[in-house]
Amino acid sequence: MSTLFYLVIYDLPYDKAGNKRRNRLHKLLSGFGKWTQYSVFECFLSDMQFAKLQVGIQKIIKPQEDAVRIYILDASAVKRTVTYGSDKPTHRDTILF
């Protein structure tokens, strides 16, 4: 089973409803990858895992208010990643809720 590297970045409004969605989104993403910065997750996923993640995101967010970007990168992009003050992205076993 091959996996790709996904960088998930999100921005949700700072109001009561937005905070609730942000917490749900953070919990969802925690089951798929590693939280690396405030609203950034790094995920190594198979095609099926990525499809499940997309469905989960679509159930949580309000597209007219929220912004979620997913950058899909290959193994060579991960090898070329430059980091300062943190570890480079590494593949770990994904735990899905």
C-alpha positions, 0 to 999 in steps of 0.5 A: 500500500503506497502512501503520499504526504499531505499537508493540511492547513485550516483557518476557521473563524474565532466565534463560538460556532467556529471554535466548536468546528475547529475542535472537531476538525483538530480531533479528526485530523489528530486521527490521521496525522501529526499536529505540527503547528497551530493549524497545520497537520502533516499526514502520510495517507493511503488513497482510502485514508485520504478519501475518509479524511475528505469525507470527515472534513466535509461533514465538519466545515462550513465552506462559506465560513471556513478554509481548509487547504490540503497540499498533496506531496510525494516522497521526494518533496518530504526529503527536500523539506527544510525545517528549523526548530523541529523535526522533519516529517516522518511516517508513523502508523496512522491511528484512525478513530 
